[in-house]
């Protein structure tokens, strides 16, 4: 049986009201661990400036005083039996993606006594070397070394896709020969019932970060026009923080600016849309996309502008998502429904509830048993 008094520590870069996929992921996971397993979470926030308005976060949460090993170490549990779950994304903890203070603090904590309670969820591993004028060009090796240190410090590692899992294995093959892969769950709830396309309005949703949506409107108008023509789209819903230079229509189809709506409102719109556009997502990273997860969970037709030549993380172009560049032919409603169904079924294997069970087992495998 599970000890209802059990508490874990989750280290996160941010929490609401700050907007971020990792923050939403951690908070949703904490809520489900509480509901399904009676596991409480204490959050340590890696941003010294973070403050939670009353009612924003229903968990014991405390920011570090400053980004130093000493500050974090003072907040880590002295009880060596208390599990720590780190949500790792280098740029979340350091401007240049190299959080020395974080890794050093965990190293000191682990040295205090023998423990197998550090679990790291790698939302990112490290940035690959970019062009000479980018910081990643100069700091990629540094980020890689930190990620390798962290992997070796961690008793268990998880990540969201096979590409990251292979990278973690290469950084620490002697310790993590097999890394569990958990494609991210939808941060915009998981509906109990997702109706088929034929019962929905002729709407297209474009949802996500403002920078990504701006790229869509600047670079993917022709792809959107083709998609709207194929599915006879009548309205386009733009969901997220408002952006500048927003078009009011595309080829005569009006764009409705929803803004940064509540999750239940976003879910309502997605359930009444036929397709969701992800023009700025690469297929090799789909499993870590919370936007793709939301589309799949709501049984939309996910649409990209490029596809992989082979399946990645169980996702295949033309079967689990549509590529809007014309190479797959024309998209009919029947063909789109089959794609939406496959994406929806793929998502059901790693819902939030399913993942909370896996995290419970990873954090304390001898104590958290299946019900």
Secondary structure, DSSP 8 states (H G I E B T S, - for coil): ---TT-EEEEEES--TTS--HHHHHHHHHHHHHHHHH--EEEEEES-TT----TTS--SEEEE-SSSSHHHHHHHS-SSTTS-EEEEE-HHHHSTTS--HHHHHHHHHHHHHS----EEEEES--------TTSHHHHHHHHHHHHHHHHHHH-SEEEESSHHHHHHHHHHSTTT-SS-EE-----SS---S----GGGS-SEEEEES-HHHHHHHHHH-HHHHHHHHHHHT--EEEEESS--SS--SEETTEEEEEEES--HHHHHHHHHT-SEEE-TT--GGGGGG-HHHHHHHHTT-EEEES---SS-BTTB-BTTTBEETTSTT----HHHHHHHHHHHHHHHGGG-HHHHHHHHHHHH-TTT----
